[in-house]
């Protein structure tokens, strides 16, 4: 199993601004997933992008995947205070046993 | 919200006690997982199961043990709790046998050992 590395570690923005988080990984993948964790809670699945996809949208979320650079980005548009949370990427390949999560990006959105 | 439950949500106990953290899911998922997470840190996989009577250790060594007697139930046990076990424990499940399936998480159990 391989771990994704999120960047930046922390991000503070104002409501209405866009937030971009990046993820890098080391080996080939079948898909890459993004999760959100509100303080002290379990993780919630946001979006899954397959290795043959380059971009995917879900509401205010936009995920891109560049397999040549082994990187992905998560864009949250028109952020809200409720988007305040930690965001984790999880690259998945068939050689692994389970998803491995990094330290995440902590996003703070102030009103 | 996914149908995966963890009890208790918070537990404060003394050193040396035996504890069991409960995890149940009603989705009929074959794969289940236990993660350990310290505040602000990454999740560490400590146990997983492919199905009934299947348990494996994860990437992080843990003194805890697990069992999988029923599909819906995946309890974690610490025979003798120590302060170093203080952490948040997250249970998760996924539907298929593949690694890349979406995981559903419970709310977590925050354990404090005095």
Interface residues (C-beta under 8 A of the other chain):
Chain A: X1 X3 X30 X31 X33 X35 X40 X41 X42 X43 X44 X45 X48 X88 X92 X93 X94 X95 X96 X97 X98 X99 X100 X101 X102 X103 X104 X106
Chain B: X4 X6 X31 X33 X35 X40 X41 X42 X43 X45 X48 X56 X58 X59 X88 X90 X92 X98 X99 X100 X102 X103 X104 X105 X106 X107 X108 X110
